[in-house]
Amino acid sequence: MALGRIARLGAAIALGLASATSAQAADSAEFNQLFDSMLGTDVRAPQRFDAQPDWPLEATVARIADGSAGRIGVYAVDLASGREVSVLGDQRFPMASTSKIAIAATFMEGVEQGRWSLTSEFPLMVPVASARFSSAKAPVVPGQRFQAIDLIEMMITRSSNPATDALLAVVGGPSAVNAWASRNGMPDFNLTRDIATLVRDDGEIDPAKRIDIRDSATPQTMVRLLAGLYQGKFLRESSRKVILGAMERCRTGARRMKGMLPDGTQVAHKTGTLSNTASDIGIIHTPDGRAIAVAIYVTGQGSKPARDAKIASIARALYDGYQATPARAYANATY
């Protein structure tokens, strides 16, 4: 089945799948039969084995990203050459905290426009205990005030949700971030809820079994976000340094993208974690001077350590595989 057809079918079915509740979840065999009848067995299986038959890296990544224990999406691009690897790269996955990069970018656009500054102070948005699904938006109260530069540091390096919701409120909420993404060539980026609400209501739909378009994006879209940020397509140099610098100092996910890379490898990344899903997106620098934009989204696999291990294995395969590719293979590639 062609990738374009998969994307169209996936988008069409997502609305129906998203409406299902946890109580209606079928067992694994029943789910697979239902999923396959709608989308075909190849949607759950690794894609594009035959897309670049002269390049073993894509087949290697596809084998690691086997979807039998839960969907795994991968998209990677060498930013100098444009040569790509894709496994379910155009299928939606929960962004979780990887969306925080786009929130930070939207805020930095406002800084460039003079709407606020990095020294402007805003309060943390601290969640108040509430029952799941008891309101459309989880209640929050203002907390300690911090300068914006510190809020960005907290939301990227430590994945602070109150700091993220502070800046999300400043920029105008999820719709403002979606508008920023759409203006910059990412129309399928879909941030639906603030982080407090997303976390409170987490677990409604199993991402390993159902596609939920809320708070989701494709790995390809997230690589486009990374590439545009890194290459200066969205923001000025000073703004880029704020976000990429924080990503280089990220403290979360030590066993994910960086888990199997050689010591000292420069990685600027952001992790995401929700019920039965883990992710890591970022820029990996290789010794031969390449910058590889990578987005890895893993669901299922039985446990959090197993999901982390999948991300680490895929990142290492990409790191080794791109370096092993002869330079002549890149001669006519574009991105």
Secondary structure, 3 states (H helix, E strand, C coil): CCHHHHHHHHHHHHHHHHCCCHHHCCCHHHHHHHHHHHHCHHHCCCCCCCCCCCCHHHHHHHHHCCCCCCCEEEEEEECCCCCEEEECCCCCEECHHHHHHHHHHHHHHHHHCCCCCCCCEEEEEEECCCCCCCCCCCCEEEEEEEEHHHHHHHHHHCCCHHHHHHHHHHHCCHHHHHHHHHHCCCCCCECCCCHHHHHHCCCCCCCCCCCCCCCEECHHHHHHHHHHHHCCCCCCHHHHHHHHHHHHCCCCCCCCCCCCCCCCCCEEEEEEEECCEEEEEEEEECCCCCEEEEEEEEECCCCHHHHHHHHHHHHHHHHHHHHHCCHHHHCCCCC
